[in-house]
Amino acid sequence: RLQDLQQGATYWNEGTKTWGPAVAWNTAVIYSPGYWRVLISSTAYVNGRKYELYVKGTDSSLPAANIGYSGTQRFWFDISKPASSVTGLTDNSTLQGLTAISGTAWDSSHYDPVGTSLQNVKITLYNTQSGQYFNGSGWGGYSELNTGLDAGTFNGGAGRWEHNWTITPSTGWANDYSYEVRWQAADKAGNAELNSLANPDAPKIKFTMDFQAPAAVATSPANAGIYGAGSWNLYGTASDNQALDRVNLCLKNISNTPNKYWNGSFWQDNPGYDIWFSSENLQNLGGNATNFYYSGVNWVSASFELSARSLDDVGRWQSVITTAAFTIDMQTPASSVTLPENNKAYNNSGNPISSIQGVSSADKSGIPNDGVEAWVRALG
């Protein structure tokens, strides 16, 4: 006897292939001693319905047959496919690390009072460079991984059980390698989500690991360079194995005590820490290499230190920073004559002039050996 519990006193009659209020016992076929079966038309079952099965057996004893009854057994008919998704990962993203892969899953069937109809969520984790799958402890041939599924909650408004799932792959990610994760939910009736765990064209999320810090270096003004008055720009290069986000600069006037920093607008007193500044052409870089520049510094005669640091698109700052030291000398040098003295008379014997002598000085750059020239003019 097959009863549709959600329709009340409704029983299936296989002979007429209809549901009705009259109790109907469908005759089984003994196909082997002790074993029987009843073929029930597939049209009898409706998705999401709960059914009760009751069996009675009659023996061949005389004068009256003995009849025995089984306990009732209940089951659900479910042909709805569950669904799942990955959360916290974006397709074609670059990551600086990943400890867990997580997501959600849901199924519209609910097996009251048993609870959720969702059975599990499985994933595959594929290394696109090596062509291998993670098997839980290493990399090799095709392998499916079971995730951890929570107990779930019933969403009455949506009419479904909803779950969170997660897996922590105990694998060492490789720098600059790309991976693909595919996922598939299955319910207790054996219905599986259409997502394929092996088909390359199935829904997937691809991500790349980036453990390498970017690098930026200021190239001009050059280290140990001495420069005169002018509108000097700052130049340099930056690169990353994946993609850059920005370059910051630190320009310090070390001739002042305390030092002063250029903050992008003016020279600021030392706050006790380095001041880094940027500009529009140093941000949102996108590519993995760039030549950068910065203009607009209000130069003064002083000695300076210039440093550059870069940030990549996974949020990792440059770890090793180089500094260039240079001088800007905007003051003209000063020279004066000490011999002969002004308005004094000289001759070739008692008061000769053996050489013309003087002193010279420069603000920052110093006077080289050939840096002073003198001319003599005869006045009469």
TORGUKOL-153634 format. One record per residue (C-alpha): residue number from 1; y negated, x, z negated. Coordinates in pm, 1 decimal. Each point is the difference from the previous one (the first is absolute). Last residue first. Layout:
<sites>
+-----+----------+----------+----------+
:   k :       yy :       xx :       zz :
+-----+----------+----------+----------+
: NUM :        Y :        X :        Z :
...
+-----+----------+----------+----------+
</sites>
This chain:
<sites>
+-----+----------+----------+----------+
:   k :       yy :       xx :       zz :
+-----+----------+----------+----------+
: 380 : -10265.2 :   9675.8 :   1859.9 :
: 379 :    221.2 :   -273.6 :   -137.2 :
: 378 :    334.1 :    153.3 :     92.4 :
: 377 :    278.1 :   -250.8 :    -55.0 :
: 376 :    322.3 :     73.0 :   -186.2 :
: 375 :    309.7 :   -225.7 :     21.2 :
: 374 :    268.8 :    -58.7 :   -258.8 :
: 373 :    351.7 :   -147.1 :     21.1 :
: 372 :    220.2 :   -110.0 :   -287.1 :
: 371 :    347.9 :   -155.6 :     39.1 :
: 370 :    182.6 :    300.9 :    129.6 :
: 369 :    173.3 :     74.4 :   -327.2 :
: 368 :     45.0 :   -370.0 :    -79.9 :
: 367 :   -245.9 :   -188.6 :   -224.3 :
: 366 :    147.8 :   -252.9 :   -245.7 :
: 365 :    126.2 :   -352.2 :     73.1 :
: 364 :   -127.9 :   -195.8 :   -291.6 :
: 363 :   -378.6 :     28.1 :    -51.3 :
: 362 :    -69.1 :    317.2 :    197.5 :
: 361 :   -173.2 :    318.8 :   -112.6 :
: 360 :   -179.9 :    294.0 :    158.2 :
: 359 :   -164.3 :    313.3 :   -138.2 :
: 358 :   -202.5 :    269.9 :    171.4 :
: 357 :     -6.8 :    345.4 :    156.8 :
: 356 :   -160.4 :    179.5 :    295.6 :
: 355 :    111.5 :    356.3 :      8.9 :
: 354 :   -122.7 :    358.9 :    -45.8 :
: 353 :   -364.4 :    -94.1 :    -26.4 :
: 352 :   -181.5 :    319.5 :    -99.3 :
: 351 :   -246.4 :     58.4 :   -280.6 :
: 350 :    -73.4 :    369.6 :    -23.2 :
: 349 :    120.6 :     95.8 :    345.3 :
: 348 :     17.9 :   -260.0 :    277.4 :
: 347 :   -272.2 :   -228.5 :   -122.9 :
: 346 :    -25.5 :   -338.4 :   -188.2 :
: 345 :   -283.2 :   -236.0 :    -94.9 :
: 344 :     58.1 :   -320.7 :   -207.0 :
: 343 :   -109.3 :   -346.9 :    110.8 :
: 342 :    341.3 :   -162.5 :    -85.8 :
: 341 :    259.4 :    238.7 :   -127.6 :
: 340 :    211.1 :    181.5 :    251.5 :
: 339 :    264.2 :    -61.9 :   -136.6 :
: 338 :     73.1 :   -316.9 :   -201.8 :
: 337 :      6.7 :   -244.1 :    288.3 :
: 336 :    108.7 :   -364.2 :    -68.5 :
: 335 :    284.1 :   -229.4 :    110.1 :
: 334 :     99.3 :   -358.6 :    -88.3 :
: 333 :    293.2 :   -187.1 :    157.5 :
: 332 :    -46.8 :   -355.4 :    131.0 :
: 331 :    159.6 :   -269.2 :   -220.7 :
: 330 :    262.8 :   -248.2 :    130.2 :
: 329 :    308.9 :    194.1 :   -101.0 :
: 328 :    309.2 :   -223.8 :     -4.8 :
: 327 :    300.2 :    174.7 :   -149.3 :
: 326 :    373.4 :    -53.2 :     28.7 :
: 325 :    311.3 :    -59.7 :   -210.0 :
: 324 :    297.3 :   -187.2 :    151.2 :
: 323 :    242.9 :   -178.6 :   -229.4 :
: 322 :    365.3 :    -83.6 :     59.6 :
: 321 :    174.3 :   -302.1 :   -152.1 :
: 320 :    374.4 :    -33.8 :    -58.6 :
: 319 :    137.6 :   -345.4 :    -89.5 :
: 318 :   -159.9 :   -222.1 :    264.9 :
: 317 :     -3.7 :   -355.5 :   -121.9 :
: 316 :    285.1 :   -243.6 :     52.6 :
: 315 :    -99.1 :   -363.3 :     54.0 :
: 314 :    260.4 :    -95.8 :    259.6 :
: 313 :   -254.3 :     26.6 :    282.5 :
: 312 :    -87.9 :    360.9 :    -74.1 :
: 311 :   -286.8 :    129.7 :   -211.1 :
: 310 :   -185.4 :    320.8 :     82.1 :
: 309 :   -183.2 :    272.9 :   -193.0 :
: 308 :   -283.0 :    227.9 :    105.2 :
: 307 :   -181.3 :    268.2 :   -201.2 :
: 306 :   -338.8 :    165.5 :     48.4 :
: 305 :   -151.2 :    253.8 :   -241.7 :
: 304 :   -366.3 :     87.8 :     33.0 :
: 303 :   -246.8 :    281.4 :    -51.0 :
: 302 :   -363.4 :   -101.2 :     12.4 :
: 301 :   -307.1 :    -51.1 :    214.2 :
: 300 :    -20.0 :   -376.2 :     33.3 :
: 299 :    174.3 :   -237.0 :    239.8 :
: 298 :    -46.8 :   -376.6 :     -0.7 :
: 297 :    343.0 :    -85.7 :    137.1 :
: 296 :     -9.6 :   -257.5 :    279.4 :
: 295 :    303.8 :     78.3 :    208.7 :
: 294 :    376.4 :    -18.7 :    -54.1 :
: 293 :    273.4 :    101.9 :    239.3 :
: 292 :    367.5 :    -64.9 :     55.7 :
: 291 :    262.6 :    125.3 :    240.9 :
: 290 :    294.9 :   -233.3 :    -26.9 :
: 289 :    376.0 :    -16.6 :    -32.6 :
: 288 :    256.8 :   -268.9 :    -90.2 :
: 287 :   -194.7 :   -295.0 :    136.5 :
: 286 :   -136.5 :   -295.6 :   -198.5 :
: 285 :   -335.0 :    147.8 :   -105.1 :
: 284 :   -112.9 :   -284.5 :   -222.7 :
: 283 :   -268.8 :    228.3 :   -146.5 :
: 282 :   -163.0 :    332.3 :     94.0 :
: 281 :   -224.9 :   -141.4 :    274.6 :
: 280 :   -154.1 :   -244.0 :   -245.4 :
: 279 :    -85.5 :    260.9 :   -257.7 :
: 278 :    160.1 :    168.9 :   -297.9 :
: 277 :    -92.3 :    139.8 :   -336.7 :
: 276 :    179.7 :    181.5 :   -278.5 :
: 275 :   -174.0 :     94.5 :   -325.6 :
: 274 :    183.8 :    256.3 :   -212.5 :
: 273 :     -7.2 :    -51.1 :   -375.6 :
: 272 :   -238.8 :     72.2 :   -285.3 :
: 271 :   -285.1 :   -212.4 :    131.7 :
: 270 :   -162.7 :    297.7 :    179.0 :
: 269 :   -351.4 :   -104.3 :     96.0 :
: 268 :    -28.4 :   -188.2 :    328.7 :
: 267 :   -134.9 :    124.9 :    331.4 :
: 266 :    -76.1 :   -301.5 :    219.7 :
: 265 :    157.0 :   -266.0 :    220.7 :
: 264 :    367.5 :     74.7 :     57.5 :
: 263 :     55.3 :    122.3 :   -354.5 :
: 262 :    -95.5 :    365.1 :     56.7 :
: 261 :     86.2 :    174.6 :   -324.0 :
: 260 :   -213.7 :    219.6 :   -226.8 :
: 259 :    114.4 :    288.5 :   -215.7 :
: 258 :   -138.3 :     46.9 :   -350.2 :
: 257 :   -147.1 :    247.8 :     57.2 :
: 256 :    -88.9 :     -9.9 :    367.6 :
: 255 :    126.1 :    257.9 :    245.2 :
: 254 :    338.0 :   -172.5 :     13.2 :
: 253 :   -112.9 :   -287.2 :    221.0 :
: 252 :    318.5 :   -204.9 :     41.2 :
: 251 :    123.6 :   -190.8 :    304.2 :
: 250 :    314.6 :   -212.1 :    -47.2 :
: 249 :    136.5 :   -182.8 :    302.3 :
: 248 :    231.5 :   -297.5 :     39.8 :
: 247 :    223.3 :    -69.6 :    299.3 :
: 246 :    159.3 :   -337.4 :     72.0 :
: 245 :    309.7 :   -200.8 :     89.0 :
: 244 :    220.3 :    241.7 :    187.9 :
: 243 :    330.2 :    -84.6 :    166.5 :
: 242 :    356.4 :    131.1 :     11.1 :
: 241 :     50.1 :    377.3 :    -38.6 :
: 240 :   -362.1 :     37.7 :   -101.9 :
: 239 :   -299.6 :    187.5 :    140.1 :
: 238 :   -359.8 :     94.5 :    -73.9 :
: 237 :   -248.7 :    234.4 :    166.0 :
: 236 :   -348.1 :    116.9 :    -93.1 :
: 235 :   -370.9 :    -14.9 :     61.3 :
: 234 :   -312.0 :    -25.0 :   -217.0 :
: 233 :   -327.2 :    -21.3 :    188.5 :
: 232 :   -287.6 :    244.0 :    -33.9 :
: 231 :   -352.1 :   -121.5 :     60.3 :
: 230 :   -169.7 :    340.6 :      3.8 :
: 229 :   -136.5 :    286.1 :   -205.9 :
: 228 :    217.7 :    308.1 :     -5.6 :
: 227 :    371.0 :     35.0 :    -52.2 :
: 226 :    218.3 :    246.2 :   -185.4 :
: 225 :    376.1 :    -38.5 :     39.4 :
: 224 :    247.0 :    102.3 :   -270.7 :
: 223 :    227.1 :   -294.4 :     93.3 :
: 222 :   -116.6 :   -164.9 :    316.6 :
: 221 :   -251.2 :   -282.1 :     10.4 :
: 220 :    211.0 :   -134.2 :    156.5 :
: 219 :    378.2 :    -14.5 :    -25.5 :
: 218 :     54.3 :   -246.1 :   -286.1 :
: 217 :    370.2 :    -59.2 :    -54.4 :
: 216 :    206.3 :   -316.2 :    -20.0 :
: 215 :    370.4 :    -43.0 :    -73.4 :
: 214 :    211.9 :   -309.7 :    -48.2 :
: 213 :    273.5 :    -23.7 :   -264.2 :
: 212 :    359.4 :    -38.6 :    116.2 :
: 211 :    232.4 :   -259.4 :   -152.9 :
: 210 :    -27.3 :   -250.8 :    281.9 :
: 209 :    292.9 :   -238.4 :     45.7 :
: 208 :     -1.6 :   -235.6 :    297.0 :
: 207 :     59.8 :   -374.4 :      0.9 :
: 206 :    170.1 :   -252.8 :    225.5 :
: 205 :     55.1 :   -359.0 :   -102.6 :
: 204 :    267.8 :   -197.2 :    177.8 :
: 203 :     66.3 :   -325.6 :    181.5 :
: 202 :    293.7 :     40.5 :    237.7 :
: 201 :    -46.0 :    195.1 :    324.7 :
: 200 :    197.5 :    301.7 :   -120.7 :
: 199 :    293.7 :   -232.4 :    -87.2 :
: 198 :    177.5 :    133.3 :   -308.5 :
: 197 :   -102.7 :   -210.5 :   -298.8 :
: 196 :    -54.1 :   -306.6 :    213.9 :
: 195 :   -245.0 :   -264.5 :   -114.2 :
: 194 :    143.7 :   -345.6 :     68.3 :
: 193 :     45.0 :    -60.0 :   -372.4 :
: 192 :    359.5 :    -45.9 :   -102.6 :
: 191 :    185.7 :   -316.8 :    -88.0 :
: 190 :    320.5 :     72.5 :   -191.7 :
: 189 :    -14.7 :   -302.8 :   -226.9 :
: 188 :   -113.9 :    215.1 :   -290.5 :
: 187 :   -315.3 :    104.3 :    183.8 :
: 186 :    -87.2 :    309.9 :    201.7 :
: 185 :   -328.2 :    190.5 :     30.2 :
: 184 :    -66.4 :    276.2 :    253.0 :
: 183 :   -224.5 :    306.9 :      0.5 :
: 182 :    -98.2 :    283.2 :    230.1 :
: 181 :   -172.0 :    322.0 :   -111.8 :
: 180 :   -106.5 :    263.9 :    249.6 :
: 179 :    -82.8 :    360.7 :    -88.4 :
: 178 :   -227.9 :    269.4 :    141.0 :
: 177 :      8.5 :    366.7 :    -95.9 :
: 176 :   -318.1 :    207.3 :    -45.0 :
: 175 :    113.0 :    118.1 :   -345.3 :
: 174 :    356.3 :    -90.0 :    -88.8 :
: 173 :     89.1 :   -266.9 :   -253.7 :
: 172 :    252.5 :    107.5 :   -259.8 :
: 171 :    228.9 :   -292.2 :    -57.9 :
: 170 :     90.0 :   -201.6 :   -304.6 :
: 169 :   -105.4 :   -323.6 :    168.4 :
: 168 :   -143.3 :   -236.5 :   -261.4 :
: 167 :     75.9 :   -354.8 :    109.0 :
: 166 :   -186.6 :   -321.9 :    -69.5 :
: 165 :     35.3 :   -375.9 :     24.5 :
: 164 :   -215.2 :   -291.3 :   -108.2 :
: 163 :    135.4 :   -351.3 :     24.0 :
: 162 :   -100.0 :   -353.2 :     97.0 :
: 161 :    222.9 :   -306.8 :    -10.8 :
: 160 :   -117.0 :   -281.3 :    225.3 :
: 159 :   -150.8 :   -347.0 :     13.2 :
: 158 :   -350.6 :    117.9 :     84.8 :
: 157 :   -158.3 :   -207.9 :   -274.1 :
: 156 :    298.5 :     43.4 :   -229.3 :
: 155 :    -10.5 :    378.0 :     12.9 :
: 154 :    314.5 :    101.4 :   -185.9 :
: 153 :    -13.8 :    343.3 :   -157.1 :
: 152 :    204.8 :    309.8 :     69.5 :
: 151 :    260.5 :    184.1 :   -203.0 :
: 150 :   -115.0 :    335.7 :    137.1 :
: 149 :    165.3 :    176.6 :    291.8 :
: 148 :     67.5 :    374.7 :      5.7 :
: 147 :     53.0 :    120.1 :    352.9 :
: 146 :    325.5 :     72.3 :    179.4 :
: 145 :    -10.8 :    276.4 :    260.7 :
: 144 :    153.5 :    -12.3 :    347.0 :
: 143 :    128.3 :    316.6 :    167.0 :
: 142 :     13.3 :    132.5 :    355.4 :
: 141 :     99.9 :    364.4 :      8.9 :
: 140 :   -139.7 :    283.6 :   -209.0 :
: 139 :   -265.0 :     74.6 :   -259.2 :
: 138 :     57.7 :     42.5 :   -372.1 :
: 137 :     55.5 :   -174.4 :   -332.4 :
: 136 :    -52.1 :   -369.2 :     63.6 :
: 135 :    113.4 :     -4.3 :    361.2 :
: 134 :   -327.3 :     94.4 :    168.5 :
: 133 :     30.7 :    -36.3 :    374.2 :
: 132 :    -21.0 :    275.3 :    261.0 :
: 131 :   -176.3 :     44.5 :    335.4 :
: 130 :   -145.1 :    332.1 :   -118.8 :
: 129 :   -358.5 :    -66.0 :    106.0 :
: 128 :      1.3 :   -378.2 :    -40.0 :
: 127 :    143.7 :      5.3 :   -350.8 :
: 126 :    140.8 :   -348.8 :    -60.3 :
: 125 :     10.7 :   -199.7 :   -322.7 :
: 124 :    210.4 :   -313.9 :     25.6 :
: 123 :    -56.4 :   -294.5 :   -227.7 :
: 122 :    202.0 :   -267.6 :   -174.4 :
: 121 :   -113.9 :   -311.2 :   -183.6 :
: 120 :    250.9 :   -198.7 :   -201.9 :
: 119 :    168.3 :   -332.0 :    -75.3 :
: 118 :   -271.5 :   -263.1 :      6.9 :
: 117 :    119.7 :   -350.3 :    -88.8 :
: 116 :   -187.7 :     -9.3 :   -327.5 :
: 115 :    111.7 :   -210.2 :   -289.4 :
: 114 :    350.0 :   -111.0 :    -98.3 :
: 113 :   -125.8 :   -338.2 :   -118.6 :
: 112 :   -116.7 :    -64.8 :    270.0 :
: 111 :     72.8 :    211.0 :    302.5 :
: 110 :   -335.4 :     47.5 :    163.8 :
: 109 :    -48.5 :     25.7 :    374.8 :
: 108 :   -339.3 :    104.0 :    138.5 :
: 107 :     63.7 :    371.1 :    -40.3 :
: 106 :   -248.6 :    269.1 :   -101.0 :
: 105 :    -50.4 :    374.8 :      2.3 :
: 104 :   -273.9 :    237.7 :   -114.9 :
: 103 :    -53.8 :    372.1 :     41.9 :
: 102 :     33.6 :    345.9 :   -143.1 :
: 101 :     58.0 :    357.7 :    111.6 :
: 100 :    -27.5 :    250.6 :   -282.7 :
:  99 :   -120.8 :    352.3 :    -75.8 :
:  98 :   -209.2 :     66.9 :    310.1 :
:  97 :   -227.0 :    300.7 :     51.6 :
:  96 :   -309.1 :    120.6 :    184.0 :
:  95 :     29.6 :   -285.5 :    246.7 :
:  94 :    -99.5 :    -49.6 :    363.9 :
:  93 :     13.3 :   -353.8 :    138.3 :
:  92 :    148.1 :   -110.1 :    331.1 :
:  91 :     96.8 :   -339.3 :   -144.5 :
:  90 :   -150.9 :    -73.5 :   -338.6 :
:  89 :    198.5 :     18.2 :   -323.0 :
:  88 :    -80.5 :   -178.3 :   -326.7 :
:  87 :    230.9 :   -293.3 :     63.2 :
:  86 :    312.3 :    -24.8 :    213.3 :
:  85 :    111.1 :   -346.4 :    105.4 :
:  84 :    286.3 :   -243.0 :    -39.8 :
:  83 :    140.3 :   -318.9 :    145.0 :
:  82 :    307.2 :   -213.6 :    -63.3 :
:  81 :    183.5 :   -180.9 :    277.3 :
:  80 :     75.7 :   -368.4 :    -39.5 :
:  79 :    362.4 :    -97.2 :     73.3 :
:  78 :     85.0 :   -119.4 :   -349.3 :
:  77 :    271.0 :   -245.5 :   -100.7 :
:  76 :     41.7 :     -0.4 :   -375.7 :
:  75 :    314.1 :    -19.2 :   -208.8 :
:  74 :    155.5 :   -199.6 :   -280.9 :
:  73 :    355.0 :     -9.2 :   -128.4 :
:  72 :    141.6 :   -289.2 :   -193.2 :
:  71 :    312.8 :     66.3 :   -201.5 :
:  70 :    317.3 :    -71.4 :    181.3 :
:  69 :    193.7 :   -323.3 :    -17.8 :
:  68 :    373.9 :    -58.3 :    -25.0 :
:  67 :    202.0 :   -291.9 :    123.2 :
:  66 :    370.1 :    -48.5 :    -72.9 :
:  65 :    189.8 :   -219.0 :    242.0 :
:  64 :    182.8 :   -300.5 :   -130.6 :
:  63 :    371.6 :    -74.0 :     51.7 :
:  62 :     30.0 :    272.4 :     85.8 :
:  61 :   -172.0 :    343.0 :     25.3 :
:  60 :   -159.1 :    117.5 :    324.4 :
:  59 :   -318.8 :    148.7 :   -143.6 :
:  58 :   -362.8 :   -116.8 :     32.3 :
:  57 :   -296.0 :    238.1 :    -25.6 :
:  56 :   -358.8 :    -88.3 :    -73.3 :
:  55 :   -306.1 :    201.2 :     89.8 :
:  54 :   -366.7 :    -42.2 :    -86.7 :
:  53 :   -276.9 :    185.6 :    182.4 :
:  52 :   -363.4 :    -40.2 :    -91.8 :
:  51 :   -286.1 :     73.8 :    237.3 :
:  50 :   -353.3 :    133.1 :    -21.6 :
:  49 :   -229.0 :    -30.6 :    299.9 :
:  48 :   -238.8 :    269.4 :    129.3 :
:  47 :    110.7 :    -24.4 :    360.9 :
:  46 :    199.7 :   -312.2 :     74.1 :
:  45 :    378.2 :      6.5 :     25.0 :
:  44 :    216.6 :   -266.3 :    154.6 :
:  43 :    -90.8 :    100.6 :    353.7 :
:  42 :    219.1 :    307.3 :    -43.6 :
:  41 :    303.9 :   -224.6 :      6.9 :
:  40 :    235.4 :     46.6 :   -293.7 :
:  39 :    348.8 :    142.6 :     59.3 :
:  38 :    207.0 :    -52.7 :   -310.4 :
:  37 :    230.8 :    276.9 :   -114.2 :
:  36 :    324.6 :     47.9 :   -187.9 :
:  35 :    210.2 :    276.1 :   -150.5 :
:  34 :    305.8 :    -33.4 :   -227.1 :
:  33 :    250.4 :     38.2 :    277.7 :
:  32 :   -198.1 :     78.5 :    314.6 :
:  31 :   -221.8 :   -216.2 :    221.7 :
:  30 :     -5.9 :   -303.7 :   -226.0 :
:  29 :   -269.5 :   -210.6 :    170.5 :
:  28 :   -249.6 :   -184.3 :   -217.6 :
:  27 :    -76.7 :   -370.3 :      0.5 :
:  26 :   -362.3 :    -95.2 :    -60.8 :
:  25 :    -53.9 :   -221.8 :   -300.8 :
:  24 :   -298.8 :   -230.9 :     44.7 :
:  23 :   -191.1 :   -169.8 :   -279.8 :
:  22 :   -207.2 :   -274.1 :    160.0 :
:  21 :   -375.1 :     56.5 :      3.7 :
:  20 :     -4.4 :    153.5 :    348.1 :
:  19 :    -35.9 :    321.9 :    192.2 :
:  18 :    145.9 :      7.0 :    349.8 :
:  17 :    257.2 :    188.9 :    203.2 :
:  16 :    209.3 :   -314.5 :     39.4 :
:  15 :    324.2 :    177.0 :    -92.7 :
:  14 :   -179.7 :    274.7 :   -188.8 :
:  13 :   -144.0 :   -249.1 :   -244.2 :
:  12 :   -263.0 :    173.7 :   -212.6 :
:  11 :   -117.9 :   -161.5 :   -320.1 :
:  10 :   -336.7 :   -120.9 :   -126.1 :
:   9 :    -42.8 :   -114.9 :   -356.7 :
:   8 :   -330.1 :    187.7 :    -51.7 :
:   7 :   -161.8 :    149.0 :    308.9 :
:   6 :    -75.6 :    336.7 :   -158.3 :
:   5 :    353.5 :     27.7 :   -129.8 :
:   4 :    156.8 :    -33.2 :    344.0 :
:   3 :    363.3 :    -66.6 :    -88.6 :
:   2 :    316.8 :    140.6 :    157.2 :
:   1 :    335.6 :   -143.2 :   -108.4 :
+-----+----------+----------+----------+
</sites>
